[in-house]
């Protein structure tokens, strides 16, 4: 089921009824003035999906820019799709709502379009106090291995009931963990966001999600170069310099980055490349005028 006839307006549909743009701007490691500029560029170019998370520490900046665009009438709320994520320190049923309310306030929005559980594990509450606000350093935390996905999911469902998010989903969960949630879900996950790129294609997840009608989003689509080495698999291999990718890029008169993005798009998976470089933001959006043949 390779998707080829894609346009900038193409959407992915989940069995739960969510429709999500296939291309968005990722904002991990993007802050302040750089991010502000990036968001303006992206919205001008035609990006309609913005992906953020509590731990990116940038929801207020995004909120400022969005409110500027919304108030000026340049876009309407229905035109944009905002994804954010529950942080690991919020992975207990009591914290779920509290975090989303905090995030909505920062984003200056009444609802988000998609709220994801960022990671399957939580961290112990006593660690939270020390780490509130230190988004960067995730080392030395006591992991809470008793994170109860089912109880957590029930709270996520209530957020949909209350109109605080239109859809809910998961990030960095494996098939077994997703299955456990599906078994009890009243509202099934609409999306799974995982690291997925040329050397790490998440085949098991792809197959499973297709079967269950769960849409997928790929992060690190250009390879895990921003990640601390060893944190993610294959962190030292750079697909942007892959000889096969280079050859294909040349034949289409495209950059290797555009080829890697297009490859994942044609699998029917959404992409959220991050950049604060205006030219790169434009380039990442120009992936709808060529087709890769399998």
N, C-alpha and C positions, 0 to 999 in steps of 0.2 A: 504494500500500500504506500508507494512512494508518492509524495505530493509534488507535482511539478508546476501546475498552474497557480502560482502564488502571486499575490500582489501585496502592496503595503497595507492593504485593508483586510487581508486574510485573517480569519480567527480560528481558534481551536475550540471545539465544543466538548464539554464533559457530559457523561450520562446524567449528571445531576443538573444539567441545564445551564452551566456557566459558559459564557462566550468570552474568550480572552484573545487579545491581539497576539500575533505570532512573533512580533519583534518589539523589544522594549529597551530602555536604558537601565543598565545595572548601576548601582551607586556604592558598592562596597569600596572602602578606602577612598571615598570622595567626600571632601568636606568644604564648607564655607564658600569663599569667593570662586574657587575653581568649579565647585559643584553648581553654584548659582549660574555661572556662565554656561556650563554644560547643559543644564536644564533648559535654559532659554534657547540655546542652539537646537537641542533635540526637539523641543516643542515646535520651533519654527520649521524644522526639516520635515516634521510629520510624525514623530514618535508619539504614540498614545498610551504606551504602557511604561510605568515607572516602577522599578523594583527596589525596595529598601528593607530595612530591618531595624529593630530596636538597637541592636548592638553596633550598627553602623554609625550611631551618634549623629545622624544628619537629617532626621525627620523634620526638625524645625526649619531648616533651610529649604527643604522641599515644600513645606507648608507655606512658607513666605512666597516662593515663586508661583506655586499653584494658585494662591489666593489672588496674586497679581493678575494672572491669566484669566482666572474665573471672573474676577470683578470687572475686568475690562471688557468682558464678553467675547474675548478672542476664542475661547473654547467653553463648552458647557460641561458640567460634571459628568453627563452621560458619555461624553466623547473620550474621557480618559479612564484608564484602568490602573488602579493603585494596589500594589501588592506590598504587604509588610509582614513581619514575622514576630512570633512570641519568643523571647530570649530564653536561654537555658535556665536562668535564675527564676523564670516564671513558670517552669514546668511542674507546677503543682496546681490542683484544681482551684484552690483558693485565689491564686494570683492571676488567672487567665484574663478575667474581665478587667481587673484593675490595670493590667498592662495595656490592653487594647484602648481603654479609655484615655490613659496617659498618652498613647501614641496618636489617637485621633485628635487630641488637643494640640499636640505638636504639629500635626499635619494640617490643622485647621479644617478638618473634614467631619462630616456627620457619620460617614461610613467609609470603609475601604472595600475594594472589590474582591480581594482575596487575602485571607489571613492564614499564614502557615505556622505550624509548629516547627521551629527552626532546626532543632536537633532532638533525636530520640532520648538522649539522657538529660537529666537535670543536674543542678549542683545543690549541695546542701545549703539550707537556709542560712546557717550562721556564716557561710562564706559570702553571702550576698552583700551583707552590710559593708564588708571590706571592699567589695568590687563594684559597688554601684557607681556607675560613671566611668569605670576604667574599662572601656570597651575592648581595649587592645589585648591586654595580657590574659590569656585564658590558661596559663600554666599554673600548676600547683593548686588547682581547685579540687575540692573533695567531690567526686562524682556521686550523685544520688542514684544508685543502681536500682532503687525501688520505684523509679518513675513509672507511674501507672497510666499507660497510654489510653486505656479504656475510660478511666475517670476523667482524664484530660480531654478526651474527645467529646465526652458528654457536655463538658463546659464550652467547648468550641461550638457545638451545635446550638447551644443557647444564644451565642453571639449572633448566629444567623436568625434565630427566632426573633431576637430583639432588634434586628435591622442594623446592627453595628458593623457587620460585614455581609457581603452578598454571598460569598462562598468561602469554604475552608479547605485546607489541604495540608500537605506534609513536606518537609525538606530533610534530606539525608536519611530517610528511613529505608530499610531494606524490605524485600518482598514479604518475609515472614511477619515483620512488624506491621506492615500495611494490611496484611491478611487478618491479623488479630483485630484491627480496628474495623475492617469491612464486616466481620462477623457480627458486630454489635451495632454498627452505625445505623442511625435513623437517617442522617444526611451523610452520604458517602463522600470521601475526599474528592475534590474536583481537580486537584493538581498535585503532582509530585515534582519537586525541584531538587535536582542532584547535579553533581559534577559530571559532565558528560562531554567528551570530545573525541577526536580521532583515535587516540590510543586507549580510550577508556569509555566504551560506548554503552555501558549499562544494558547489555542485551537482555538479561533476565528481567530487569525492571521494565524495559520497553515492551517485551512480550506480555508481561503481566498487566501493565497499565492499559495496553491496547484492548486486551480481553475484557477488562473491567470498566472501560470507558472513563479512565482517569487521564487527563491531559498531562503532558510533561513539559518541564522547563529545564533547559540546560544552563548551568553556570560554568565559568571557566571554559567556554566553548573554544577559545583560542589556545587552550593548554593552561596549566596551573602556574603561570609565571609569577603572579603577584603573591603566591602563597609561600609561607616559610617552607623551606625544602623539607621533605619527609612528612609533612602534614597530610598531603594528598598523594595518591598514587602517581607514579610517573612524573614527579615534579621536575625532573631534570631533562626530560626530553622535550624539545621544542618543535611542535607540529608546524609552526610557521615556517620552519626551514626544511621541512620534509621534501626530499627531491621529487616525489610523485606530486605532491601538492604544488610545488613550484612549477612543474611541467604543465599541470592542468591550468594553473593561474595564467601562465603565459599564453596558452592556447585560447583563453577566453578574454585576454586583455584585462584581467582583474588582479587584485592583490591576493596573496596567499590567505590573508585574513578573511577576505570576502568568500573565498572558496570554502574555507572551514565553516564559516557561518552558514553558507548556502547548503552545505552537506547535511548539517543538522536540521535546517528548515525542511529539507526535502524528506526527512524522516518523519515529518509531521510533529516536530518538537519545537516549542517556543525558545527563543534566544534573548538574552539580556546583556549584550556586550557592554562593558563599562569603559568609558574614556572621558577625559576632561579636555581632550584636544578637539576643537571644533571640526577640523578637517577629517579626523578619524571618525567622529560622530556621524558626519555626512557619509563617509565611505562605508561605514557599517550598515547604513540604511540602503545603500545602492546594491542590493542583492536580489532584486526582483526582475532584472532585465537579462538574466542568463540562466541556463539550466545545465545541471550536471547529468551526464548519462551514467547509469549504474555500470 
